[in-house]
Amino acid sequence: MSNEHDLITTPITAEILRGFLDLEQTAYGLLPHRLPASARRQIPDDQLALAEAQPSGVRLAFRTRATVIELDTLPTKRAYRGFPAPADGMYDLLVDGRLAGQATVPGGNVRLITDMVAQTSELHEGPVGTARFTDLSAHDKHIEIWLPHAELTELVALRTDAPVAPVPADGRRVWLHHGSSISHGSNAAGPTTIWPALAAAEGGVELVNLGFGGSALLDPFTARAMRDTPADLISLKIGINIVNTDAMRLRAFGPAVHGFLDTLREGHSTTPLLVVSPIWCPVQEDTPGPLMPDFSDGTLKFKATGDPAERAAGRLTLTVIREELARIVAQRAVDDPNLHYLDGRDLYGEKDYAEFPLPDEIHPDPAGHRRIGENFARLAFGDGGPFTDPCLGTVNRSV
C-alpha cells in the first residue's frame, strides 16, 4: 500500500486546470478566479468578490495510472452568526467521466457573516487540509477533481503514486455560461450536480461557469471578460438578481441588456448565444425587490419587499423581465440569426415548483438542479436546439 513517502508531487499549473479565467499566487498556493484581474479591480462589493473566487465548475484534469490521489487545499468556508456551521464542501472525483469518489477537507478558514444585510464579516484562519482518494484502478485514466462550488479553495499540492500528464485537447466544444446563484450552484449536493455541470455532461461540452451568487447584474466588466474568453457556445441567464437587488428600472434594463450583448458580439460575432430568462420563482413573479432574508420560522428563506403597484412606474419583476428579454432577442435576432431566447419557466416552471419546491423560496434543491440540467440539455443541446452539435446532428451524451 502506498504511503506519503511513495507519492509524487506534481506542480499545480494552468495545464491541469479547467474552468478558470485567472490564477492568483497566494502564500499557500494557487487561487483560481472566474474573473480576470482587470475585471476584479472593478468589482464594487464583497458579494461578487467572494462569489467569483469560489470555484464553481473549476476542476483539475489529468491522465494517470495512480491508485492514490491527494490534493492539499486551504478552503475558506462561509458561515452565518447564530446558525449551524455549513457542511464541508465536496470534492468530486471523476474517472473517465464517471463519479468514482467524493471527499471533503475539514478545517480551513471560516468567513463568518455577522450581518447578512450589511454583508459584514470576520475571517477566522485555519489549517491546510487534504482531500484523499484511494483504491483507484491502476489503468491509464482521465481524472477530474471538481472543486467545491461554494467554498473558496486555494490549491496547495497534488500528490499521486504514479506520474501525472496533462489531458490533450479532445475537440470538445467550450460552453461559457453566466448566471446567478442558481447557476453558481446554491443548494446543489456537490460540484458535479450543479445544473450547468449536469447539462455540460449531457451535452458533451467543456464548461466555463460564470454563475455568480447574487451578482448576475449585467456588469460591463463581466461582459468584457466573456468577450475575451474563447468559447464555442455562450449562454446568459439574466434577471433574477436584478429583481432581487432592485438594481434598476425598466428604462435602464433594456439598454443594459443591449450593451451586454453588444460587448459579447465584439468578441464572438457568430457564436451561438442563448439568452435565458428566470425560472419560476413565486415570491418575485409579480412583486418587485429588494429581496430580504426571513428567519421567522427559524430557517433562512427570502421574501420580496417591493410594491406590485409600482410595476407601472418601471419597477421590475420576473414577469416584466421575461417580456423584455423576449422582445429584445426577437428584435436583435432579425440581424443576428445565432441569437436565441429560452424562457426559464421551460427549465423550471409551476409544475416543477409543485414537485420540487424551492426550499428558501429562491434556490432549487438537488432534485431541482437535476430537473433544470436535464431540461437545459434537452432544449439547448438536443435536436433543433441552439447548441446542437453540427457534427452530430443531435445531443452528444458522451462525457
Secondary structure, 3 states (H helix, E strand, C coil): CCCHHHCEEECCCHHHEECCCEEEECCCCEEEECCCHHHHCCCCCHHHHHHHHCCCCCEEEEEECCCCEEEEEEEEEEEECCCCCCCCCEEEEEECCEEEEEEECCCCEEEEEEECCCCEEEEECCCCEEEEECCCCCCCEEEEEECCCCCEEEEEEEEECCCEEECCCCCCCEEEEEECHHHHCCCCCCHHHCHHHHHHHHHCCEEEEEECCCCCCCCHHHHHHHHCCCCCEEEEECCHHHHHCCCCCHHHHHHHHHHHHHHHHHHCCCCCEEEECCCCCHHHHCCCCCEEEECCCCCCEEEECCCHHHHHHCCCCHHHHHHHHHHHHHHHHCCCCCEEEECHHHCCCHHHHHHCCCCCCCCCCHHHHHHHHHHHHHHHHCCCCCCCCCCCCCCCCCC
